[in-house]
Amino acid sequence: MAIHCSRICLQYLIHLAQDNVDFRLPEIRSLLSLRGKPFDPGENFKEKSPFWLLNGLSEEDVNSIMARTVCAKSAFELWGHGRTHSELRNTLLKYPTENMSPFLQKDSTYKINVYTFNKTLEFEDRIKKIDAMEYLSFEGRVNLRNPKHIFCLLEDYGTDPNDIPDEPLYIYFGRWIADGQRELIRSHSVKNRHFIGNTSMDAGLSFIMANHARVKAHDLVYDPFVGTGKSSLLVACSHFGAYVCGTDIDYNTIHGIGKASRKNQKWRGPDENIRANLRQYGSEKLYVDVLVSDASKPIWRDGVLFDAIITDPPYGIRESTRRTGSQKDSVKPSEDYIGDSHVPVSMAYHLSDIFTDLLNFSAQHLVIGGRLVYWLPIYRPEYCEEMVPLNACLRLVSNCEQTLSSHTSRRLITMEKIKEPEETDALAHLSDPHFSPYQGHNAFREKYFSGISKRTLTGKEETNKMAANGGE
């Protein structure tokens, strides 16, 4: 370890997955901020590239990032890079000998891997590329099964699968440091989940949200619409050691009763609930509780409570947007009313009101520096940045898009609390149009289904046109 601490590391190379591309930069920035480190990329940084060069980090910083990220595949201590193998050789020969020597000793074992992005090489070609690096003074023994040190030659052939060049666009060589946590996407897949629902959040996105929120051990994390994500967000946050709790207006979801969402299963089982999901992954001890509650009428006492608020509000598509209340002036229970059997009257809960209430609640109950991470559904033809809800106490950190269809998407909004609410904030919200709720959100359901109807009609028109022209 002393050897590692005394070495001077110029750059690290991060190899990223090419899914959820918009979410990668905010995730890495958030994880670096947990270490108090800025995001300092190398020259010619391209956000969409599968390879990023990062400066100003230690090996401990890199290991910390890779222990959490699901957007990055692997990290390497970069020894050399170039547009050609000749340039790569020149940079490798210039790399400080004192940085290399601890890993080239006679008593060490090693292996060299060859990785190509957007191109597949034959085994013989890989061996030739490894043999061509004989100018590096490896003195140890090759051990392919259990080497002490792993090195990797990485070749980038661009991102267009229809236009793959004969030679790589860029080449990197470095010492492997660590792999990311991509395995969590498989191990926590909704397919294997004990309790699921119609809108259970994808495992990969759940961990991305937890990383955007900078969730860490001993934090208290809250999901005010826990039924929509069906505990996926609580599972992800508890994986990082946070205590988790949530509320939802749906009694059946909170208590794990009613119809099942799985195929060929009519009713939920006796132990099919949110708590059972955390038990499944060994984090039941971090489960605080979930409560039946209306998000428009918070039940919490005044004051700071939560380190992070992470949620996926209902959009009115597969989950209804409801709150308790009535359009009538007063609602009286029947004369034979019994408290245990009472079902509260509910009414529509407009999306603009959902987001206004969510931001106001976060401003009141987040710690300073705590983060709110939530999904905002968008009708793409009308989208502009002014549609993102704002609050005087919350700073917008990131805004990432996940496309759902040609006309709809949802955006992952991350906000950070920068100050406590003041009486003057209410006046600022009234005077500044930027803080006014965007009423267009309320028509998202109608716009969503109108887009489906248009596609259906277009498909029928094309079919009729083909039939008229004698097509199949």
C-alpha positions in Angstrom: 0.0 0.0 0.0 2.9 2.4 0.8 4.1 1.8 -2.8 0.8 2.9 -4.2 0.6 6.0 -2.0 4.1 7.2 -3.0 3.6 6.9 -6.7 2.6 9.8 -8.9 -0.4 8.9 -11.1 -0.9 11.3 -14.0 -4.3 10.1 -15.3 -6.9 7.4 -14.9 -9.0 5.9 -17.7 -12.6 5.1 -17.2 -14.3 2.7 -19.6 -18.1 3.4 -19.6 -21.1 1.4 -20.7 -23.0 2.7 -23.7 -26.5 2.5 -22.1 -28.1 5.3 -20.1 -25.5 7.6 -21.7 -27.1 10.8 -20.5 -26.9 9.6 -16.9 -23.2 8.8 -16.8 -21.7 12.3 -16.3 -24.0 13.3 -13.4 -23.3 9.9 -11.7 -19.5 10.2 -11.9 -19.7 13.9 -10.8 -21.9 12.9 -7.8 -19.6 10.1 -6.7 -16.5 12.3 -7.0 -18.2 14.9 -4.9 -18.6 12.3 -2.1 -14.8 12.2 -2.1 -14.6 16.0 -2.3 -13.0 15.8 -5.7 -13.9 17.9 -8.8 -14.6 16.3 -12.2 -11.4 17.2 -14.1 -11.4 15.4 -17.6 -8.4 15.2 -19.9 -8.0 17.1 -23.2 -10.5 16.5 -26.0 -13.1 15.2 -23.5 -16.3 13.9 -25.3 -19.2 13.1 -23.1 -20.7 10.4 -25.4 -17.3 8.6 -25.7 -16.9 5.2 -24.0 -13.5 6.3 -22.7 -12.9 9.2 -20.3 -9.5 10.4 -19.0 -9.6 11.9 -15.5 -7.0 14.0 -13.8 -6.3 14.8 -10.2 -7.4 11.5 -8.6 -5.7 9.0 -6.4 -6.2 5.2 -6.7 -8.3 5.3 -3.6 -10.6 7.9 -5.3 -11.0 5.6 -8.3 -11.7 2.5 -6.2 -14.4 4.5 -4.3 -16.1 5.4 -7.6 -15.9 1.9 -9.0 -17.3 0.4 -5.8 -20.6 2.2 -6.6 -21.0 3.1 -10.2 -23.3 1.2 -12.6 -22.5 3.4 -15.5 -18.8 2.5 -15.7 -17.4 -0.9 -16.6 -13.7 -0.6 -15.6 -11.0 1.8 -14.5 -7.3 1.8 -15.4 -4.2 3.6 -14.4 -3.3 5.1 -17.8 0.3 4.4 -18.8 0.1 5.5 -22.5 -2.3 6.5 -25.3 -2.2 7.7 -28.9 -4.0 7.7 -32.3 -1.6 5.0 -33.6 0.4 2.2 -32.0 3.5 4.2 -32.8 2.2 7.1 -30.7 1.2 4.7 -28.0 4.7 3.3 -27.9 6.2 6.7 -27.6 4.0 7.7 -24.6 4.6 4.4 -22.9 8.4 4.8 -23.1 8.0 8.3 -21.6 5.9 7.1 -18.7 7.9 7.5 -15.4 9.8 4.3 -14.7 9.2 4.7 -10.9 5.4 4.4 -11.7 5.9 1.2 -13.7 8.6 -0.6 -11.8 6.5 -1.8 -8.8 4.4 -3.9 -11.2 7.2 -5.3 -13.4 9.2 -7.1 -10.8 10.5 -10.6 -11.3 8.5 -12.0 -8.4 5.2 -10.7 -9.8 2.7 -12.4 -12.1 0.7 -10.6 -14.8 -1.5 -10.9 -17.9 -2.4 -8.6 -20.8 -6.0 -8.3 -22.1 -7.0 -6.8 -25.4 -10.3 -5.0 -25.5 -11.8 -3.5 -28.7 -14.8 -1.2 -28.7 -17.2 -1.6 -31.7 -15.1 -4.3 -33.4 -14.4 -8.0 -32.8 -10.8 -9.3 -33.3 -9.8 -12.8 -34.0 -7.8 -14.6 -31.3 -4.6 -14.6 -33.4 -4.9 -10.8 -34.0 -5.1 -10.2 -30.2 -2.0 -12.3 -29.6 -0.1 -10.3 -32.3 -1.0 -7.0 -30.6 0.2 -8.4 -27.2 3.5 -9.6 -28.8 4.0 -6.2 -30.4 4.3 -4.7 -26.9 7.6 -6.5 -26.1 9.3 -3.2 -25.7 7.8 -3.0 -22.2 10.2 -4.6 -19.7 7.9 -7.1 -18.0 10.2 -9.3 -15.8 7.5 -11.3 -14.0 5.8 -14.5 -15.1 2.6 -14.7 -17.2 -0.4 -16.1 -15.2 -3.7 -16.1 -17.1 -5.8 -17.6 -14.3 -4.8 -15.6 -11.2 -2.3 -12.8 -12.0 -1.2 -10.3 -9.4 -1.4 -7.5 -12.0 -3.7 -7.1 -15.0 -2.9 -4.8 -17.9 -5.2 -3.9 -20.8 -4.8 -2.7 -24.3 -8.0 -0.9 -25.3 -8.8 0.1 -28.9 -11.6 2.5 -29.8 -13.2 2.0 -33.2 -15.8 4.7 -32.8 -19.5 4.4 -32.0 -21.0 3.8 -35.5 -21.6 0.1 -36.0 -22.2 0.7 -39.7 -18.9 2.5 -40.3 -16.2 0.6 -38.5 -12.7 1.7 -39.6 -9.9 -0.7 -40.3 -7.6 0.9 -37.8 -8.6 2.1 -34.3 -9.4 5.8 -33.8 -7.6 5.8 -30.5 -5.6 3.4 -28.4 -5.0 3.2 -24.6 -2.8 1.0 -22.4 -3.0 0.8 -18.6 -3.1 -1.2 -15.4 -6.5 -2.4 -14.4 -7.7 -0.9 -11.1 -11.2 -2.1 -10.6 -14.5 -3.0 -12.2 -17.8 -1.1 -11.7 -21.0 -2.6 -10.2 -22.7 -3.6 -13.4 -23.4 -7.0 -11.8 -26.0 -5.3 -9.6 -28.2 -4.8 -12.6 -28.5 -8.6 -13.0 -28.5 -9.6 -9.3 -31.2 -7.0 -8.5 -33.3 -7.5 -11.7 -37.0 -7.0 -11.3 -37.5 -10.4 -12.8 -36.0 -12.0 -9.7 -37.7 -9.6 -7.2 -40.0 -11.1 -4.5 -42.5 -8.3 -4.7 -43.2 -6.4 -8.0 -45.8 -4.1 -9.4 -46.9 -2.6 -12.7 -44.4 0.2 -12.4 -41.4 -1.4 -10.6 -38.3 0.7 -11.3 -35.5 -0.9 -13.4 -32.6 -2.0 -11.2 -30.0 -0.1 -13.1 -31.9 3.2 -13.0 -32.6 2.7 -9.3 -28.9 2.5 -8.5 -28.2 5.5 -10.8 -30.8 7.5 -8.8 -29.2 6.5 -5.5 -25.8 7.6 -6.9 -27.2 10.9 -8.2 -28.6 11.5 -4.7 -25.2 10.6 -3.1 -26.8 8.1 -0.8 -24.3 6.8 1.8 -24.2 4.6 4.9 -26.4 5.8 7.8 -28.4 8.3 5.7 -32.1 8.4 6.1 -33.8 8.2 2.7 -37.5 8.8 1.9 -39.7 7.9 -1.0 -43.1 9.8 -0.9 -44.5 7.6 -3.7 -43.0 4.3 -2.7 -45.9 2.3 -4.3 -45.0 3.6 -7.8 -41.5 2.3 -7.7 -42.6 -0.8 -5.8 -39.6 -0.5 -3.4 -36.9 -0.6 -6.1 -35.5 2.7 -4.9 -35.5 1.6 -1.2 -33.6 -1.6 -2.2 -31.0 0.4 -4.1 -30.5 2.9 -1.3 -30.3 0.3 1.4 -27.6 -1.5 -0.7 -25.4 1.5 0.1 -26.1 1.4 3.8 -28.9 4.0 4.1 -32.0 3.6 6.3 -35.1 3.8 4.1 -38.8 4.6 4.5 -41.7 5.7 2.4 -45.3 6.5 2.0 -48.0 5.9 -0.6 -51.8 6.6 -0.8 -52.4 3.0 -2.1 -53.4 0.9 0.9 -53.0 -2.4 -1.0 -49.5 -1.7 -2.1 -48.3 -0.7 1.4 -49.8 -3.8 2.9 -48.9 -6.1 0.1 -52.5 -7.3 -0.7 -54.7 -7.4 -3.8 -54.1 -8.5 -7.3 -50.6 -9.7 -8.4 -48.7 -8.1 -11.2 -47.0 -11.4 -12.3 -48.3 -13.4 -15.2 -50.3 -16.5 -14.1 -50.7 -15.3 -10.6 -54.0 -13.8 -9.5 -53.4 -12.6 -6.0 -50.3 -11.5 -4.0 -48.9 -14.0 -1.5 -48.9 -13.6 2.3 -45.3 -12.4 2.4 -45.3 -10.4 -0.9 -44.6 -6.9 0.3 -42.0 -4.1 0.3 -40.3 -5.3 3.5 -39.8 -8.8 1.9 -37.8 -7.2 -0.9 -35.2 -5.8 1.5 -35.1 -9.1 3.3 -34.4 -10.8 0.0 -31.2 -8.7 -0.4 -30.1 -8.9 3.2 -30.9 -5.3 4.1 -34.0 -5.7 6.2 -32.2 -4.1 9.2 -32.2 -0.8 7.3 -35.9 -0.9 6.7 -37.6 1.8 8.8 -41.2 1.5 7.7 -43.7 2.4 5.0 -47.0 4.2 5.7 -50.3 4.8 4.1 -50.3 8.6 3.5 -51.4 11.3 1.0 -48.4 13.1 -0.4 -50.4 16.3 -0.7 -51.0 16.2 3.1 -47.6 15.5 4.7 -47.7 13.7 8.0 -44.2 14.6 9.2 -43.3 17.0 12.0 -41.6 20.3 11.1 -37.9 20.4 10.8 -35.1 18.6 8.9 -35.5 14.9 8.6 -34.0 13.4 5.5 -30.6 13.1 3.9 -32.2 12.3 0.5 -35.6 12.1 -1.1 -35.8 9.8 -4.1 -39.0 9.0 -5.9 -40.9 8.2 -9.1 -44.2 10.0 -8.9 -47.2 8.6 -10.8 -47.8 10.0 -14.3 -51.4 8.9 -14.7 -50.6 6.2 -17.2 -50.3 2.9 -15.4 -50.7 4.4 -11.9 -53.4 6.9 -11.2 -52.7 10.4 -9.7 -55.0 10.6 -6.7 -55.2 12.5 -3.5 -57.7 12.5 -0.6 -60.4 15.2 -0.9 -63.6 16.0 -2.7 -65.0 18.7 -5.0 -67.9 19.1 -2.5 -67.8 21.7 0.3 -68.0 19.0 2.9 -68.1 15.2 3.0 -69.9 13.6 5.9 -69.5 9.9 6.7 -72.6 7.8 6.7 -74.5 7.3 10.0 -73.4 3.7 10.2 -69.7 4.7 9.7 -67.1 2.5 11.3 -63.6 3.9 11.4 -61.8 0.7 10.4 -63.8 0.3 7.2 -63.8 3.9 6.0 -62.4 4.5 2.5 -61.4 8.2 2.1 -62.9 10.1 -0.8 -60.3 10.8 -3.5 -59.9 13.3 -6.3 -57.5 14.1 -9.1 -54.0 15.1 -8.1 -52.6 17.2 -11.0 -49.0 16.6 -12.0 -48.2 20.3 -11.6 -49.5 20.1 -8.0 -47.5 16.9 -7.4 -44.2 18.5 -8.4 -44.9 21.7 -6.5 -45.8 19.8 -3.3 -42.7 17.6 -3.8 -40.3 20.5 -4.1 -41.8 22.4 -1.2 -41.7 19.3 1.0 -38.0 18.7 0.0 -37.2 22.4 0.8 -38.7 21.9 4.3 -37.4 18.4 5.2 -34.0 17.9 3.5 -30.8 18.6 5.3 -28.6 21.3 3.7 -26.7 19.6 0.9 -29.3 16.8 0.8 -30.6 15.9 -2.6 -34.0 15.4 -4.3 -34.0 13.0 -7.2 -37.2 12.4 -9.2 -38.6 11.6 -12.6 -40.4 14.3 -14.7 -42.6 13.0 -17.6 -42.3 15.2 -20.7 -44.2 15.6 -24.0 -41.1 16.0 -26.2 -42.5 18.3 -29.0 -43.2 20.9 -26.3 -40.2 20.5 -24.0 -38.2 23.4 -22.9 -36.1 24.0 -19.7 -38.7 26.3 -18.3 -40.9 23.2 -17.8 -38.6 21.9 -15.0 -40.1 22.9 -11.6 -37.9 25.2 -9.5 -37.7 26.2 -5.8 -35.7 29.0 -4.2 -34.2 26.6 -1.7 -33.1 24.0 -4.3 -30.4 24.2 -6.9 -30.7 22.2 -10.1 -27.8 19.8 -10.3 -28.6 17.7 -13.4 -31.4 17.0 -15.9 -31.1 13.8 -17.9 -33.5 12.4 -20.5 -34.7 8.8 -20.9 -36.6 8.5 -24.2 -39.9 6.5 -23.9 -41.3 7.0 -27.4 -41.0 9.3 -30.4 -43.2 11.9 -28.6 -42.7 11.2 -24.8 -39.8 10.9 -22.4 -39.0 11.3 -18.8 -36.3 13.4 -17.3 -34.3 12.5 -14.2 -34.1 15.7 -12.2 -31.5 16.1 -9.4 -31.7 19.1 -7.0 -29.7 20.0 -4.0 -30.9 22.0 -1.0 -28.8 25.1 -0.6 -30.7 27.0 2.1 -33.5 26.8 4.6 -37.0 28.2 3.6 -37.7 31.9 4.5 -40.9 33.9 4.6 -39.7 36.0 1.6 -39.5 32.8 -0.5 -43.3 32.7 -0.9 -43.3 36.3 -2.3 -40.4 35.4 -4.6 -42.4 32.4 -6.0 -45.4 34.7 -6.7 -43.4 37.5 -8.4 -41.0 35.3 -10.4 -42.6 33.4 -13.3 -39.8 30.8 -13.2 -41.2 29.5 -9.9 -44.8 29.2 -11.3 -46.0 25.6 -11.8 -46.1 24.6 -15.5 -49.7 23.7 -16.1 -48.9 21.8 -19.3 -47.8 18.8 -17.2 -51.5 18.2 -16.3 -52.2 17.2 -19.9 -49.4 14.6 -20.2 -51.8 11.7 -20.0 -53.9 13.0 -22.9 -50.8 13.8 -25.0 -49.3 10.4 -24.3 -52.4 8.5 -25.5 -53.0 10.9 -28.4 -49.5 10.0 -29.6 -50.3 6.3 -29.5 -53.6 7.0 -31.4 -51.7 8.9 -34.1 -49.2 6.1 -34.5 -52.0 3.6 -34.8 -53.9 5.6 -37.3 -50.7 6.2 -39.3 -50.0 2.4 -39.3 -53.6 1.7 -40.6 -53.2 4.4 -43.3 -50.0 2.8 -44.5 -51.6 -0.6 -44.5 -54.5 0.6 -46.5 -52.2 2.4 -48.9 -50.2 -0.8 -49.4 -53.3 -2.8 -50.0 -54.6 -0.3 -52.6 -51.2 -0.5 -54.4 -51.3 -4.3 -54.3 -48.8 -4.7 -51.5 -49.0 -7.4 -48.7 
